[in-house]
């Protein structure tokens, strides 16, 4: 897992009331990555999940499940809404 830096409070999307906590981690390249959705990409191209764990390179995504990188990335928006609804 990447180095944990802090949590940040952010407003919920879609005009929803309230805030939620987002984990911020440090990438191997030194940049901060806000882990606010299912897949979070650093400026250097490294991907992290919402828990701050570094993901495998996109070239191997879906090898076991038959999914493509775009299948995984499309789920970001749906998961974000579930998380904001307290799921």
Beta strands, then each sheet from edge to edge (+ up, - down):
strand 1: 3-11
strand 2: 19-26
strand 3: 32-35
strand 4: 39-41
strand 5: 47-49
sheet 1: 1+ 2- 3+
sheet 2: 4+ 5-
end
